[in-house]
């Protein structure tokens, strides 16, 4: 799930720039108790959250490292595209 060259996590962020990864709150893209995103993506056979038709979902808002304003922006653009 993680691109070894860029180390892009399942959430879509570059791991080295992720605040949760830097403070060791993120344990990488392995299913774990702290973050539900890796297990969710794996369960749907996806490499990244943004490949999911439900993105951004409540898991992204509650547990993901991406700020809600950016998720709202993406959600708004997705809805415009679907119209």
N, C-alpha and C positions, 0 to 999 in steps of 0.2 A: 503493500500500500504506500510506502514512502519511496519517493524518487531518491535514489542514493546520491545523485549528483547535487540536486538542489535541496534535498530533504524537505519536500513539501508534504505536510501532514494531510490526513484524510479530511481535516477541516478546511483545507485549502491555503493555510498559511505556511510561510517558510518557517520551519521549526526554530531556527536561531533568532528569529525576530518576534516570536510568540512570547508574550509576557508570562503565560502559564508554564511554558517550557523552561524559560530562563530561571524562574523561581522554583523549579523542580516539582510543580504541581501537575504538569503533564508528564506522563510516563511513556510517551511515544505512541505510535499507532497500533498498540496491542490492546485487545479488550481488557478493561480494568474497571475497578469500582469507582474511580474518580470521574472518568469521562465515558459517556455512553456512545459517543460518535463512532469509534472504531468498530465496535460490535454491531452497531446498526448498519453501517456501510457493508461490513462483511456479510451480514445476514441477507442483504439485498444484492450481493455480488457486485458491489460498486467500489471503485477505487477512491472516490472523493464524494463528499456530501453534495457538492454542487451538480453532480451527475444525477441526483435523485429528483424525481418529478415533484416531490414534496418540499424541496429546499426553497427557502429556509423553513425549517420546522421548529416546533417548540423545543426540541433538544438543542438546536443551535442557539436559541435565545437563552435557555436556562443554563446550559453547561459549556457551550462553545466559547472560544476565545475571541470571536469577532464581535465588535460592538453592535448593539441593537440598531443604531442609526444606519449603519452600513447594510445590515440584514434587511431593514425596512426599505432602503433604497433598491436593493436587488429584487426584493419581493415586488415593489412597485413597477420596476422595469419588466419583470417577468409577466405580471398581469397585463401590462400594456401590449406585450408581444403576443399574448394569448388571445387578445380581443380581435 
